[in-house]
Amino acid sequence: MMENLELKNLNGIQKWVDLGCGFEPHLSSSKIAMFRNDLPMFICTYGFNMRQSSASMDRGNVCEEALVSALLEEETLDNAIVKAKNKFNAMDHEDLEDHNKQAVAIPDMVKLAYETLKDYGKPEFSKNREQQKIEYQLHDELNGWSAPMIGYLDLVYPEQGLIIDLKTTFRMPSVMSWSHQLQRIAYQQGKSNYDVRFLYVTPKKCEFKQDGDMYILHEAKQVVTKMNNFCFTMTPSQARSCIPIGDSFLWNSKFELRDKYNNMQDVF
């Protein structure tokens, strides 16, 4: 019998969930990593349901869409790239210089990723081309809590028993970040019979990486326990009034969101 997927003994997180301000009743690698790496962005996202995209995020999304269209042979690679550039250039970004930098990189990133993956065959998607979802109950026996853990998979190849997550970037990392390692291991935990690889793509090269091991889940559970204590101790408004924005890339070009977090008392 499948275990019920629900928050158990996480009263602080449940408090924020009950506020109805963006904290859905589950965990994810991105949610855990955001709490660990950037509390103000966590507060905006899960305490006030305030989100703002960026040129780099949007570039990654259109690159992935173009890649999938080409791999599934829905359109030619060249047409997919043209559509990706047109879609990106129709987006409104506050930092025009950053927008132009991201736009220029799209063709090379998509081409390199396609050349790397084309021989793997067609990835598997639903009829609506929705990403496959993983979901399981994450347990912390030491602290006595459990919670649903979810994730969405970029490219799934059932015949090869392979999951590939696409990461577009301007700088190739020598080692995967803690956040990406957690994401990979969380996928591995949910699809234990699959090999999970991350494909990093710059405008000049591609590399597969598989850093991290199961110990990172132990570290993630420690973060979740602290997240629960934080949410129990503070409301989103109290947290926002105490914690300044640090030097985090997540705030790059997000001038409007930064202004709202810092100055506009009545926005939330």
ABEGO torsion letter per residue (X at the ends): XBBBBBBBGBAAAAAAAAAGAGBBBBBBAAAAAAAAABAAAAAAAAAAGBBBBBAAAAAAAAAAAAAAAAAAGABBAAAAAAAAAAAAAABBBABAAAAAAAAAAAAAAAAAAAAAAAAAEBBBBBAAGBBBBBBBBBBBAAAGBBBBBBBBBABBBAAAGBBBBBBBBABBBABBBAAAAAAAAAAAAABAABBBBBBBBBAABBBBBABEBAAAAAAAAAAAAAAAAAAAABBAAAAAAABBBBBBAAABGBAAAAAAAAABAAAX
